[in-house]
Amino acid sequence: MSRWPPHRVPASKTRIIFKHLLPNATAPIIVTVTYQIALAILFEAGLSFLGVGIPPTTPTWGNMMSEGRALWLVKPHLVMIPAVFLSVTILAINLIGDGLRDTFDPRMKKRA
């Protein structure tokens, strides 16, 4: 006599974790970590620009922009060049995070 639904052995906790939880949690974790790294760089630059971050003797993008602020009308490149590099770095970190998300997201593999 057959029983419906057929008797199945429940999956182990280890199998559930490695088969379902980790693949689906990896992509959001990677994106969150890369965004937090970019945000930390931006906060450090902002605090250094305001003078409450890393000491002015240490060269950071925020300190460079802060020092160039006094000569903004004469030499605007003293502020613009560090700002451009800061923007490009943050954009690159965010794009790397999105690319890693696309690589590790199991739902994206099904679409391809």
N, C-alpha and C positions, 0 to 999 in steps of 0.2 A: 504494500500500500504506500503510495507516495504522499508526501506531505507538501503542502504549499504554504508559504515559500519554503524552498529547500533549506535544510539545516546548514548553516555556515558557521565556521569558526571565527570569532571576532579577531580583528587585526590587533597586533600588539601595539603598545604605546610607542615603542621605538619606530615601528614601521609607519605609524600615522605621522609622527614628528618628521621623519626624513622624507616621506613620500608627499605629504600635503602641506604641513606647516612651514618648514624651512624654504621650500621653493617659492611659496607665495609670500613669505615675509622678507625675503632677501631684497627684492627690488625696492620696496618702500623704505627699508632701512638704509640702503645705499643712497637713495635720493635725499633722505633726511640728513644723513651725515655730510654729504657734499654741500647741501644748502647751509648747514650749520657752520661748516668750515668757511664758506664764502661770507656768511654773516659775521663771523668772528673777525675776519680780515677787515671787513667794512667798519665794524665797531672800533677796532683798534685804530684804524686810520682816522675815524671821526674824533675819537677821544684825543689822539695825538694832535690833530689839527686844532682842537680847542685848548690844548695845553695841559690836559689832565691825564694823558696816557703815558706812554713810555717817555723817559727823560729826553729833552731836546738834543742831547749830544748823540743819541742813537739815530742813525739814518732810517727813517720809515717814510712811507708815502705821505702820511698825515703830517709829519714834521716838515717834510720838504715843501708841502703846499702851504703850511703855516708860515714858514720862513719866506716864501715867495709872495705872500699876501701883501707885504709892505711895498713891494715893487710891482704890483699888479698892473698899473697903468704904463709903466716903462718897459717891463719885461714879462709879458703875460705867459710866456712859455715856462717860466719857473713854477707856475701853478698848473698849467695845462698838461705838461708832459707827465708828471706823476699821476694826475687825475686820469689821463688816458690809460696809462699802464695799470692803474688800480681797476678801472672799469673792464679792461680786457681780461685781466686775471680773474675777476669775479665772474665774468661771462664764460670764460673757459672752464672754470670749476663747475659751473652750473650745466654747461653742455656735456662735460665728462660724466656728471651724475645722471643726466638724461640718457646718454648713450649706454652707460652701465645698466640703467633700469631696463632699457630695451633689450639688452643682451640677456639679463637674468630673469626677465618676466616670463613665466610659463604661458601666459595668455597671448603674448606677442608671437611665440613660436607656433601657435596653432593657426595664426592668420597667414603666415608666410607660406 
